Amino acid sequence: MIWSIVSDSSCDLRVSDFTSEKVLFETVPLRLQVGAREFIDNDELDTRELLTAMDAEKTASSTACPSPAAFARAFEKADRTVCFTISANLSGTYNAAVMGREMVLEEHPEKEICIIDSKSTAGAMVLLIRKAKELMEADTQGDFAGICDQLRMYQAALRTCFTLENFDNLIKNGRMRPLVGTLLHSLGIHVIADATPQGTIHVADKARGEGKTYKAITELMRGSKDCEGAHVVISHCENLAGAMKLKEQILKDLPVKGVDIISCRGLTTFYAMEKGLIVGY
């Protein structure tokens, strides 16, 4: 019996960082269009090259979700598959995965495929993948439905927040007025936002300077859930120093179990931009 975890590439976990003797892992890449160039969000993508291209491009860049066929190819490789996607309220990726599932089940009705909307992205999806791996490796009864139920409950308890310093992409895509973006940047103001339970984005706060920003993030985390024993994943976009400082603040302020730091993949780099930090917990 072959178990598999599939995710779209917004999860920030590289395939090369996943090891298991029992469970397969695959990411289905999104595509990023910057001017005439297309970037495929796989393990080989150079995020620094992506940022440089976005900085040089004067027009709005865009993203495209994977095709149903791409998900179907991933689902065909195992007997039992759990798939996590970026929030369905932010992308059509979830719907593509559902269509891919139906394509496979038409030909292979014996396969079991569960699609879970993470209602988030980045570190929260990493936590879901790690939880799925743990449950699959411990399973001795082949309890696929039970594992999927546990993962849905775990997803409902996860939270995401993030902070931005660079607003160029928001401005180019018409989501922020140039004057506002310039003013925020010149004043050193960081926007702090979180994901709602429905998977939409809510601007929660603004802070001036790193120290106040990281303190505001831990206060937001404290107010959103009981963080006792929580696992935390910080994704950073070319900002390891900032991620280390935020980790220190989280460990100081909150009773979490541990904090891991990973670098953004292409999709999260596209939206977080340079120095952006995304926290899944």
Buried (B, 14 or more C-beta within 10 A) or exposed (E): EEBBBBBBBBBBBBEEEBEEEEBBBBBBBBBBBBEEEEBEBBEEBEBEEBBEBBBEBEEBBEBEBBBBEBBBBBBBEBBBBBBBBBBBBBBBBBBBBBBBBEBBBEEEEEBBBBBBBBBBBBBBBBBBBBBBBBBBEEBEEEEBEEBBEBBEEBBEEBBBBBBBBBBBBBBBEEEBEEEEBEEBBEEEBBBBBBBBEEBEBEEBBBBEEBEBBBBBBBBBBEEBEEBEEBBBBBBBBBBEEBBBBBBEBBBEBBEBEEBBBBBBBBBBBBBBBBBBBBBBB
